[in-house]
Amino acid sequence: MLLKNNIKLIKSILGNNKVLTSKEELYCYAQDSTNSGEDCVLPDCVVFVESIEEVQEILKLANKNKIPVVCRGAGTNMVAACTCPFGGIVLNFSRMNKVLEFNPINMTMRVQPGVILNDIKELALKEGLFYPPDPSNYKVSTIGGSIAQSSSGAKSLKYGTTKDYILSLKVVLADGTLVTLGANTIKDAVGYHLNQLIVGSEGTLAIVVEAELKLIPKPETRSVITAYFNSIEEAMQASTEILKSKILPSTIDFMDSNSIKTVENFCAIGLDTSKEALLIIELEGFESSMEYQKNIVLKVLKNNRAEKFEIASDEIEIEKIWTSRRSSFAATARLAPDVVSDDIIVPRDRLAELVIGCKNICKENHLDVCIVGHVGDGNIHPQVALDLNNDDKFKSYLSAKSQMYKLAMKLGGTISAEHGVGKEKVSYIENVLDKNSILIMKQIKKIFDPNNILNPGKIFK
């Protein structure tokens, strides 16, 4: 717990209007979008920082007094990455939300961590540019959180993930030191790439206060094809054959039968609920190449037993399709009081085994599951609907979760593709990573944060 004089000192640094301390206010920051079934721990205070200097001062105080510091963007992560298991200070970055520089010629944008991803995308589009990473929550999530969790989304098949669009970072270390990592150029071969080390470190190594982003030219046009199959195996085989045909869609997404039915009941757009699997294939590129790409994909679908396929007629239809796909989590929440979304990945040629295996695991544990994912990457999201207050159901869920992780590893995959580790997957990491690599990671953590004040309890026990 923070001593009263520390809170007084924090208020003297920032001002009373930037510090929250009441129980009602703190409760809002004790949780994020994760459904874990565990009792939450309240932070001791929440501070709204507005400058790099304020971040530095808070960290100097925290490091001196060994007070935990947890960064907070929009709180949309699914692994309890910004909860406060040891209390401490929550750094809220919602007021550090400015685009500091936008250079269309260099195709770069320098931003503060609280900028919303959708705002970055919209600003880039005004100059015919494109920021590809698109997690499902991109309309509310922040770039700081996206960097912390190394988020990706549906378009990572063609364009890569957040790490591929970070040129340089300004970070504040645990002792308050400001450091610039990387360079504001497209290529950089000087020294270790420490900026890449920060991406995905979940706020455990340093705190991002500025980021220089790489943009790319916006594709001239796009087209979306929906294809239905009578089996999961056929859908996965079709996905593989599309890629073998030398066509690289920006997205090949997937919905299983339960997801199709649940989403259609939630926001009816005319999905065919009689089929076992749905692929959503998005093509992007020059207008002159679009018919060529579509014809190849349609030929592959016909040759791989697609029962039905449709081409979206216009942008309105495309947005309806993606809105329904992005609504899968909310739709699943209608099936039970709670829904837990997971994130596992395997090599593409083992994907059908993973999906069918996860469905069987949940069935054996008497759990309702909707499975969606980015099958072009080999990445799926089992979304389990249950009542977390029901002890038997909760125990069944924990058993199913462990079994799904074991299955993913058995198939040559791993337990997180884009959600991160946070607090939710801490107990599994030693079964996934090489023991020597974990030792190196812990040594790196010790160098960056010797007093273990930065987001303690995340990634490692």
C-alpha positions as CSV (number, residue, x, y, z in Angstrom):
1,M,0.0,0.0,0.0
2,L,1.1,3.5,-0.7
3,L,1.7,5.6,2.4
4,K,-0.3,8.8,2.7
5,N,2.7,11.0,2.3
6,N,3.5,9.3,-1.1
7,I,0.0,10.1,-2.4
8,K,0.5,13.7,-1.2
9,L,3.8,13.9,-3.0
10,I,2.2,12.5,-6.2
11,K,-0.5,15.1,-5.9
12,S,2.1,17.8,-5.5
13,I,3.8,16.6,-8.7
14,L,0.7,16.4,-10.8
15,G,-2.0,18.3,-9.1
16,N,-5.1,17.1,-7.3
17,N,-7.2,16.9,-10.5
18,K,-4.9,14.3,-12.0
19,V,-5.0,11.8,-9.2
20,L,-7.8,9.4,-8.2
21,T,-7.9,7.8,-4.8
22,S,-11.5,7.0,-3.9
23,K,-12.5,3.3,-3.7
24,E,-15.3,3.8,-6.3
25,E,-12.8,5.4,-8.8
26,L,-10.1,2.8,-8.2
27,Y,-12.4,-0.1,-8.7
28,C,-12.8,0.9,-12.4
29,Y,-9.0,0.4,-12.9
30,A,-8.8,-2.9,-11.0
31,Q,-10.1,-4.8,-14.0
32,D,-9.7,-4.8,-17.8
33,S,-11.5,-6.7,-20.5
34,T,-10.3,-10.1,-19.1
35,N,-12.9,-12.4,-17.5
36,S,-10.8,-14.4,-15.0
37,G,-13.3,-15.2,-12.2
38,E,-10.7,-14.0,-9.7
39,D,-11.3,-11.2,-7.1
40,C,-9.7,-8.0,-8.3
41,V,-7.1,-6.0,-6.3
42,L,-7.5,-2.2,-6.3
43,P,-4.6,0.1,-7.2
44,D,-3.6,2.6,-4.5
45,C,-4.1,5.5,-6.9
46,V,-4.6,6.3,-10.6
47,V,-2.7,9.2,-12.1
48,F,-3.5,11.0,-15.4
49,V,-0.1,11.9,-16.9
50,E,0.1,14.6,-19.6
51,S,3.8,14.8,-20.4
52,I,7.0,12.8,-20.5
53,E,8.4,14.8,-17.6
54,E,5.4,13.8,-15.4
55,V,6.0,10.1,-16.2
56,Q,9.6,10.5,-15.3
57,E,8.8,12.1,-11.9
58,I,6.3,9.4,-11.0
59,L,8.7,6.6,-11.9
60,K,11.5,8.2,-9.9
61,L,9.2,8.3,-6.8
62,A,7.9,4.7,-7.5
63,N,11.4,3.2,-8.0
64,K,12.8,4.9,-4.9
65,N,9.9,3.5,-2.8
66,K,9.5,0.2,-4.7
67,I,5.9,0.9,-5.6
68,P,4.4,-1.1,-8.5
69,V,3.5,0.9,-11.6
70,V,1.0,-0.4,-14.2
71,C,0.3,1.4,-17.5
72,R,-3.2,1.8,-18.8
73,G,-4.6,2.5,-22.2
74,A,-8.1,1.5,-23.0
75,G,-8.0,-1.7,-20.9
76,T,-9.2,-3.8,-23.8
77,N,-6.7,-6.7,-23.5
78,M,-7.8,-10.2,-22.7
79,V,-5.0,-11.5,-20.4
80,A,-5.2,-9.2,-17.4
81,A,-2.2,-7.3,-18.6
82,C,-3.1,-4.1,-16.9
83,T,-4.6,-5.3,-13.6
84,C,-2.9,-4.5,-10.3
85,P,-2.3,-7.8,-8.4
86,F,0.0,-5.9,-5.9
87,G,-1.8,-2.5,-5.9
88,G,0.4,0.4,-6.7
89,I,0.1,3.3,-9.2
90,V,-1.9,3.1,-12.5
91,L,-0.5,5.4,-15.1
92,N,-3.5,6.4,-17.3
93,F,-2.3,7.7,-20.7
94,S,-5.7,8.9,-22.0
95,R,-4.5,12.5,-21.8
96,M,-1.3,11.8,-23.8
97,N,-3.3,11.3,-26.9
98,K,-1.7,13.7,-29.5
99,V,-0.4,13.0,-33.0
100,L,2.9,14.9,-32.7
101,E,4.0,14.7,-36.3
102,F,2.6,13.3,-39.5
103,N,4.9,13.2,-42.5
104,P,3.2,11.8,-45.6
105,I,6.4,12.1,-47.7
106,N,8.3,9.9,-45.4
107,M,5.2,7.9,-44.6
108,T,5.7,8.2,-40.9
109,M,3.6,9.3,-37.9
110,R,4.9,10.2,-34.4
111,V,2.3,9.7,-31.7
112,Q,1.8,9.7,-28.0
113,P,0.8,6.3,-26.4
114,G,-2.9,7.3,-25.8
115,V,-3.8,7.9,-29.4
116,I,-6.6,5.6,-30.5
117,L,-5.7,3.2,-33.4
118,N,-8.7,4.2,-35.4
119,D,-7.6,7.9,-35.3
120,I,-4.2,6.8,-36.7
121,K,-5.9,4.9,-39.4
122,E,-8.3,7.7,-40.3
123,L,-5.5,10.4,-40.4
124,A,-3.3,8.2,-42.6
125,L,-6.2,7.5,-45.0
126,K,-6.6,11.3,-45.6
127,E,-3.2,11.2,-47.4
128,G,-3.7,7.9,-49.1
129,L,-1.7,6.0,-46.5
130,F,-2.4,2.9,-44.4
131,Y,-1.7,1.6,-40.9
132,P,-2.4,-2.1,-41.3
133,P,-2.6,-3.6,-37.7
134,D,-6.3,-4.0,-36.9
135,P,-7.2,-5.8,-33.7
136,S,-10.9,-6.3,-33.3
137,N,-11.1,-3.4,-30.8
138,Y,-9.1,-0.9,-32.9
139,K,-11.9,1.7,-32.7
140,V,-11.2,2.1,-29.0
141,S,-7.8,0.6,-28.2
142,T,-4.7,2.7,-28.0
143,I,-1.3,2.5,-29.8
144,G,0.5,2.2,-26.4
145,G,-1.5,-0.9,-25.5
146,S,-1.0,-2.2,-29.0
147,I,2.8,-1.9,-28.7
148,A,2.7,-3.4,-25.2
149,Q,0.8,-6.5,-26.3
150,S,2.3,-6.6,-29.8
151,S,-1.3,-6.8,-31.1
152,S,-2.1,-7.8,-34.7
153,G,-5.5,-8.7,-36.0
154,A,-7.0,-10.0,-39.2
155,K,-4.6,-8.3,-41.7
156,S,-1.4,-9.7,-40.3
157,L,-1.4,-12.5,-42.9
158,K,-0.3,-10.0,-45.6
159,Y,1.0,-7.0,-43.7
160,G,2.5,-8.3,-40.5
161,T,1.8,-7.2,-36.9
162,T,2.5,-4.1,-34.7
163,K,6.2,-4.9,-34.4
164,D,6.6,-4.4,-38.2
165,Y,5.4,-0.8,-38.0
166,I,7.5,0.5,-35.1
167,L,10.5,2.5,-36.3
168,S,11.5,4.1,-33.0
169,L,10.3,4.5,-29.5
170,K,10.9,7.0,-26.6
171,V,10.6,5.1,-23.4
172,V,11.0,5.9,-19.7
173,L,12.9,3.3,-17.7
174,A,12.0,2.2,-14.2
175,D,14.4,4.8,-12.6
176,G,12.9,7.7,-14.7
177,T,15.6,7.8,-17.4
178,L,14.3,8.8,-20.8
179,V,15.8,6.7,-23.7
180,T,15.3,6.8,-27.5
181,L,15.4,3.4,-29.1
182,G,15.6,2.8,-32.9
183,A,15.7,5.4,-35.6
184,N,13.2,7.4,-37.6
185,T,14.3,5.7,-40.9
186,I,12.9,2.7,-42.7
187,K,16.1,0.8,-42.3
188,D,18.4,0.8,-39.2
189,A,21.4,-1.5,-38.7
190,V,23.1,0.2,-35.8
191,G,23.4,-1.7,-32.6
192,Y,20.8,-4.0,-30.9
193,H,17.2,-3.4,-31.9
194,L,16.0,-2.6,-28.4
195,N,12.9,-1.0,-29.8
196,Q,11.7,-4.4,-30.9
197,L,12.5,-5.8,-27.5
198,I,10.0,-3.3,-26.0
199,V,7.2,-4.3,-28.4
200,G,5.3,-7.1,-26.7
201,S,7.0,-6.7,-23.3
202,E,3.6,-5.7,-21.7
203,G,5.0,-2.7,-19.9
204,T,7.4,-4.9,-17.8
205,L,10.7,-3.4,-19.2
206,A,10.0,0.3,-19.9
207,I,7.1,2.7,-20.4
208,V,6.5,3.9,-24.0
209,V,5.9,7.7,-24.1
210,E,6.3,8.2,-27.9
211,A,6.3,6.0,-31.0
212,E,7.4,6.7,-34.6
213,L,5.2,4.6,-36.8
214,K,5.7,3.3,-40.3
215,L,2.9,3.7,-42.8
216,I,2.4,2.2,-46.2
217,P,0.4,3.2,-49.3
218,K,-3.3,2.4,-49.1
219,P,-4.3,-0.4,-51.4
220,E,-6.3,0.9,-54.4
221,T,-9.3,-1.4,-53.9
222,R,-10.5,-4.4,-52.0
223,S,-13.0,-7.3,-52.3
224,V,-14.4,-9.7,-49.8
225,I,-15.5,-13.2,-50.6
226,T,-17.5,-15.3,-48.1
227,A,-17.3,-19.1,-48.6
228,Y,-19.3,-21.8,-46.7
229,F,-18.2,-25.4,-46.1
230,N,-19.8,-28.6,-44.7
231,S,-16.7,-29.5,-42.7
232,I,-13.8,-27.7,-40.9
233,E,-11.3,-29.9,-42.7
234,E,-12.5,-28.7,-46.1
235,A,-12.4,-25.0,-45.0
236,M,-8.8,-25.3,-43.8
237,Q,-7.8,-27.1,-46.9
238,A,-9.3,-24.4,-49.1
239,S,-7.4,-21.8,-47.0
240,T,-4.1,-23.6,-47.7
241,E,-4.8,-24.0,-51.4
242,I,-5.6,-20.3,-51.8
243,L,-2.1,-19.5,-50.5
244,K,-0.5,-22.2,-52.7
245,S,-2.2,-20.6,-55.7
246,K,0.2,-17.6,-55.2
247,I,-2.6,-15.3,-54.1
248,L,-1.9,-13.6,-50.8
249,P,-5.1,-12.2,-49.3
250,S,-4.9,-9.6,-46.7
251,T,-7.2,-11.8,-44.6
252,I,-8.5,-15.3,-44.4
253,D,-10.7,-15.4,-41.3
254,F,-12.8,-18.2,-40.0
255,M,-16.1,-18.8,-38.1
256,D,-17.3,-22.3,-36.9
257,S,-20.9,-23.3,-37.0
258,N,-21.7,-22.2,-33.5
259,S,-20.1,-18.8,-34.2
260,I,-22.1,-18.4,-37.4
261,K,-25.4,-19.1,-35.6
262,T,-24.6,-17.0,-32.6
263,V,-23.4,-14.0,-34.6
264,E,-26.4,-14.2,-37.0
265,N,-28.7,-14.1,-34.0
266,F,-26.9,-11.1,-32.6
267,C,-26.7,-9.0,-35.8
268,A,-28.6,-10.6,-38.6
269,I,-26.9,-9.9,-42.0
270,G,-27.9,-13.1,-43.8
271,L,-25.2,-15.6,-42.8
272,D,-26.0,-19.2,-43.8
273,T,-26.4,-20.9,-40.4
274,S,-26.8,-24.4,-41.9
275,K,-23.0,-24.7,-42.7
276,E,-20.2,-26.0,-40.5
277,A,-17.6,-23.4,-41.4
278,L,-17.3,-20.0,-43.0
279,L,-14.2,-18.4,-44.5
280,I,-14.0,-14.6,-45.0
281,I,-11.4,-13.8,-47.7
282,E,-10.3,-10.2,-48.2
283,L,-8.3,-9.3,-51.3
284,E,-6.5,-6.0,-51.7
285,G,-4.5,-4.4,-54.5
286,F,-4.8,-2.6,-57.8
287,E,-8.2,-2.4,-59.5
288,S,-6.6,-3.9,-62.6
289,S,-5.6,-7.1,-60.7
290,M,-8.8,-7.6,-58.6
291,E,-10.7,-9.7,-61.2
292,Y,-7.7,-11.9,-61.7
293,Q,-7.3,-12.5,-57.9
294,K,-11.0,-13.1,-57.5
295,N,-11.1,-15.6,-60.3
296,I,-8.2,-17.6,-58.9
297,V,-9.8,-17.7,-55.4
298,L,-13.2,-18.7,-56.7
299,K,-11.6,-21.5,-58.8
300,V,-9.8,-22.8,-55.6
301,L,-13.0,-22.6,-53.6
302,K,-14.9,-24.6,-56.3
303,N,-12.2,-27.2,-56.4
304,N,-12.2,-27.5,-52.6
305,R,-15.9,-28.3,-52.1
306,A,-17.1,-24.9,-51.0
307,E,-20.9,-25.3,-50.8
308,K,-21.6,-21.7,-51.4
309,F,-19.7,-18.5,-51.9
310,E,-20.6,-14.8,-52.3
311,I,-18.7,-11.7,-53.3
312,A,-19.6,-8.5,-51.4
313,S,-21.2,-6.1,-53.8
314,D,-19.9,-2.8,-52.3
315,E,-18.2,-1.2,-49.3
316,I,-21.4,-1.2,-47.3
317,E,-21.7,-4.9,-47.7
318,I,-18.0,-5.4,-46.8
319,E,-18.4,-3.4,-43.6
320,K,-21.5,-5.5,-42.7
321,I,-19.5,-8.7,-43.0
322,W,-16.6,-7.4,-40.9
323,T,-19.0,-5.9,-38.3
324,S,-20.6,-9.3,-37.9
325,R,-17.2,-11.0,-37.6
326,R,-15.9,-8.5,-35.1
327,S,-19.1,-8.9,-33.1
328,S,-18.4,-12.5,-32.3
329,F,-17.2,-11.8,-28.7
330,A,-20.3,-9.7,-27.9
331,A,-22.6,-12.3,-29.6
332,T,-21.1,-15.1,-27.5
333,A,-21.7,-13.1,-24.4
334,R,-25.5,-13.6,-25.0
335,L,-25.1,-17.4,-24.4
336,A,-24.1,-17.1,-20.7
337,P,-23.4,-14.5,-18.1
338,D,-19.7,-14.5,-19.0
339,V,-17.4,-15.2,-22.0
340,V,-13.7,-15.8,-22.0
341,S,-11.8,-15.4,-25.2
342,D,-8.5,-17.3,-25.7
343,D,-5.8,-17.1,-28.3
344,I,-3.7,-20.0,-29.6
345,I,-1.8,-20.7,-32.8
346,V,-0.3,-23.7,-34.6
347,P,1.3,-24.2,-38.0
348,R,-1.3,-23.9,-40.7
349,D,-1.2,-27.6,-41.7
350,R,-2.3,-28.6,-38.1
351,L,-5.1,-26.1,-37.9
352,A,-8.0,-28.4,-38.6
353,E,-6.8,-30.7,-35.8
354,L,-6.6,-27.7,-33.4
355,V,-10.1,-26.5,-34.2
356,I,-11.8,-29.9,-34.0
357,G,-9.7,-30.7,-30.9
358,C,-10.8,-27.6,-29.1
359,K,-14.4,-28.2,-30.0
360,N,-14.2,-31.7,-28.6
361,I,-12.4,-30.5,-25.4
362,C,-15.1,-28.0,-24.7
363,K,-17.8,-30.6,-25.4
364,E,-16.3,-33.1,-23.0
365,N,-16.1,-30.4,-20.4
366,H,-19.8,-29.4,-21.0
367,L,-18.8,-25.9,-22.2
368,D,-20.4,-23.8,-25.0
369,V,-17.7,-22.5,-27.3
370,C,-17.7,-20.4,-30.5
371,I,-14.4,-20.6,-32.4
372,V,-13.3,-17.8,-34.7
373,G,-9.8,-16.9,-35.9
374,H,-7.3,-15.8,-38.5
375,V,-6.7,-19.1,-40.2
376,G,-4.3,-17.6,-42.7
377,D,-2.0,-17.3,-39.8
378,G,-2.9,-20.5,-38.0
379,N,-4.4,-18.5,-35.2
380,I,-7.8,-19.2,-33.5
381,H,-9.8,-17.7,-30.7
382,P,-12.0,-20.1,-28.7
383,Q,-14.7,-18.0,-27.0
384,V,-16.1,-19.9,-24.1
385,A,-19.5,-18.9,-22.7
386,L,-20.1,-19.8,-19.0
387,D,-21.1,-18.6,-15.6
388,L,-17.8,-17.8,-13.8
389,N,-19.7,-17.8,-10.5
390,N,-20.6,-21.4,-11.0
391,D,-17.7,-23.3,-9.3
392,D,-18.3,-26.5,-11.4
393,K,-18.3,-24.6,-14.6
394,F,-15.3,-22.6,-13.7
395,K,-13.3,-25.7,-12.8
396,S,-14.4,-27.3,-16.1
397,Y,-13.2,-24.2,-17.9
398,L,-9.8,-24.3,-16.3
399,S,-9.5,-27.9,-17.2
400,A,-10.5,-27.2,-20.8
401,K,-8.1,-24.2,-21.0
402,S,-5.2,-26.4,-19.9
403,Q,-6.1,-29.1,-22.4
404,M,-6.4,-26.7,-25.3
405,Y,-2.9,-25.3,-24.5
406,K,-1.5,-28.8,-24.4
407,L,-3.1,-29.6,-27.7
408,A,-1.7,-26.4,-29.3
409,M,1.8,-27.3,-28.1
410,K,1.5,-30.9,-29.2
411,L,0.6,-29.7,-32.7
412,G,3.8,-27.5,-32.8
413,G,2.1,-24.3,-31.8
414,T,2.0,-22.0,-28.8
415,I,-0.4,-20.4,-26.2
416,S,-0.5,-16.9,-27.5
417,A,-0.4,-15.3,-31.0
418,E,-1.6,-11.8,-30.3
419,H,-3.1,-11.4,-26.9
420,G,0.2,-11.7,-24.9
421,V,0.8,-13.4,-21.6
422,G,-0.3,-10.9,-18.9
423,K,-1.4,-12.5,-15.7
424,E,-3.7,-15.1,-17.2
425,K,-1.1,-17.3,-18.9
426,V,1.8,-16.8,-16.4
427,S,1.5,-20.4,-15.0
428,Y,1.8,-21.9,-18.4
429,I,4.8,-20.1,-19.8
430,E,7.4,-22.5,-18.3
431,N,5.8,-25.4,-20.3
432,V,6.1,-23.4,-23.5
433,L,9.4,-21.7,-23.6
434,D,12.9,-23.1,-23.4
435,K,14.2,-22.9,-19.8
436,N,17.4,-21.1,-20.9
437,S,15.4,-18.5,-22.9
438,I,13.3,-17.8,-19.8
439,L,16.5,-17.3,-17.8
440,I,17.7,-14.8,-20.3
441,M,14.4,-13.0,-20.3
442,K,14.5,-12.7,-16.5
443,Q,18.0,-11.3,-16.7
444,I,16.9,-8.7,-19.2
445,K,14.0,-7.8,-16.9
446,K,16.5,-7.4,-14.0
447,I,18.7,-5.0,-16.1
448,F,15.7,-2.8,-17.1
449,D,13.8,-3.0,-13.9
450,P,16.0,-4.1,-11.0
451,N,13.4,-3.4,-8.3
452,N,10.6,-5.1,-10.3
453,I,8.2,-2.2,-10.1
454,L,7.0,-2.3,-13.8
455,N,3.8,-4.3,-14.1
456,P,4.9,-7.0,-11.7
457,G,3.2,-10.4,-11.8
458,K,2.9,-10.3,-15.6
459,I,4.6,-12.7,-18.0
460,F,6.7,-14.3,-15.2
461,K,5.5,-15.6,-11.8
